[in-house]
Amino acid sequence: MSSLWSSIGTSFAVTGGIAVLFSVVRPYHTIVYAPKLKHADELHTPPPLGRGVFAWVAPLWKTTEKDLVRLVGLDAAIFMRFTIMCRNIFVVLALIGCAVLIPVHMDKSVRFENDVWLARLTPANVSGDAQWAQVVVAWLFNLVVCGFLWWNYRKVLQLRRTYFESEEYQNSLHARTLMVSALGRPWGVLF
């Protein structure tokens, strides 16, 4: 039991320490943490950040997905969408799992004399019809993951279409360049 509390405490302490360290170091090292402020053109310049310790939080909350595509590109925006999707999937699965499985395990598990409450949360001592809860929740998990993937794929497709139809992409050099190899093979020039 003490290992559970120590791992939770360690996780929160390390995460908080990294966040505070970043917040303290960031204002003094703009070359590392904000190089685009000096080198980007007016269209691609990110919003200015103050010198305060937590001055980066407000622009972070106000940045939209369109701004991300404009500032850091389509690939980075899709990566951010993917990480947000993974976080949301985890939250929904945790809520479903805790709401359904913990009550079933607490109620239907076989109890022993030296039982710890943490052991009753697991399916280790559950048998009989109560195990059908595992099957139902597994199917719910699959449906939730498929729903999130379908929803986000539609949004990514919308993002890609908007980006590829944008004025900036249409006028870029890499959008109008085609690589043609000799002899119809990619290695035709070499051999």
C-alpha positions, -999 to +999 in steps of 0.1 A: +000+000+000+028+024+008+043+018-027+011+031-042+012+063-023+049+068-029+045+063-066+016+088-067+036+113-046+068+108-068+048+113-100+032+145-088+065+158-074+085+152-106+057+166-128+054+197-106+092+201-104+095+200-142+067+225-147+082+249-122+117+245-136+105+252-171+085+282-159+115+297-141+141+290-169+119+299-199+120+338-196+158+339-195+165+316-225+143+329-253+169+316-279+160+280-268+123+284-259+111+311-285+134+312-315+105+319-339+100+353-322+133+365-338+134+346-370+099+342-383+081+365-407+050+385-395+025+358-406+043+330-387+053+349-355+038+334-324+020+356-299+044+375-276+050+361-242+057+381-211+087+377-189+066+364-160+070+329-146+036+317-158+032+341-187+032+312-212-001+297-198-025+324-211-013+322-248-014+284-246-051+284-237-060+310-263-042+293-292-066+277-316-060+248-340-060+272-370-033+292-352-013+260-347-014+252-384-003+287-393+024+289-366+040+254-365+025+236-395+000+209-403+021+180-389+025+196-355-012+205-353-022+169-361+003+156-335-013+180-309-047+168-319-035+132-315-021+138-280-053+155-270-073+126-284-053+102-264-058+122-232-095+123-238-097+086-245-079+079-213-102+101-193-134+085-208-120+050-203-110+057-167-145+071-160-162+041-175-138+017-158-141+033-124-179+037-126-186+001-137-158-022-127-149-008-092-184-013-078-187-048-093-153-058-080-160-044-045-193-061-043-186-094-059-151-103-049-143-131-025-130-116+008-102-130+028-091-122+064-059-103+055-075-086+025-064-051+016-090-028+001-068-022-029-069-059-038-107-058-038-105-032-067-089-058-090-107-087-108-083-112-090-109-125-066-140-121-088-157-152-102-190-163-117-215-140-135-197-109-122-170-115-148-194-105-175-188-069-164-153-073-178-166-083-212-192-055-213-166-029-203-141-043-229-167-038-256-175-003-243-138+005-244-136-007-280-166+014-290-152+045-273-118+042-290-134+036-324-157+066-319-128+089-309-107+077-339-136+082-363-144+117-349-107+128-350-101+114-384-129+135-398-114+166-381-079+158-395-093+154-430-110+188-426-077+203-414-058+188-443-083+200-469-083+235-454-045+236-454-040+222-489-066+247-503-050+276-485-033+305-503+000+299-485+002+262-495-009+268-531+019+295-536+046+276-519+075+261-539+072+226-525+036+224-535+045+230-571+076+208-573+076+173-588+106+150-587+109+129-618+136+102-620+154+090-651+141+057-666+109+058-645+127+044-614+137+063-583+172+048-585+174+053-623+199+081-620+223+060-600+222+028-620 
